[in-house]
Structure formats: C-alpha cells, structure tokens
Amino acid sequence: MSTQAGLAEPAHQTEPFTACFSVVAQSDPNALSRILEPFTKRGLTPSHVYAMRTGEKGEAMHVDLQLAGADDETAWRLANDLRALYLVQTVLTSEKRMAESI
C-alpha cells in the first residue's frame, strides 16, 4: 500500500527497536522546536537528540534523534511528519535492533 507521498507503508515487525532519524533543515530559531513537535504530539520523548548548525555561515541545521522502544508504524509516521515540516530539507531513517542469538 502506498501513501499520498508515494512512500510504502512499513512491514509490521513485532519486536520494539530504536528508531533513528537524521534531519537536515534550514537554520532557523524555530527549526528545533518544529522538529521535536511530531514527538511531542504523540506524547513521546526521544531517547537521544543531537543538534548542530552546519555550513559556512551556519545556514543549515543537522538534527539526529533516536526513539527507543519504537514500533514500525510509529517510526514511519514520525518520519513522514518530519518530512512534511516547513524548513526540513531531508529526513533519513534507520533502526537499531538487538542481534539474534545463535
């Protein structure tokens, strides 16, 4: 199934994982609060947030966020909400899962 943005919905996994988001946005006093807003609206607190202004004149902001105990649907919705934000240029996602026992 695809969405309005043409992105496929996630395959459902049962084990919680740490969802990782790497966001590039225009540097603006409101950028960080806007990036955190999709988490806040869901009552979620990221387990890790790192923000840094980059570029020769600080014109961009890179924000790395992690959400421990996430599920596929929550991570997918957060990524799509982040991509739709004003000021956001790029959102990359990844996940950290526990290794399987041998």
Secondary structure, DSSP 8 states (H G I E B T S, - for coil): -B-TTS-B-----SS-EEEEEEEEEE--TTHHHHHHHHHHHTT---SEEEEEEESTTS-EEEEEEEEEEE-HHHHHHHHHHHHTSTTEEEEEEEEE------
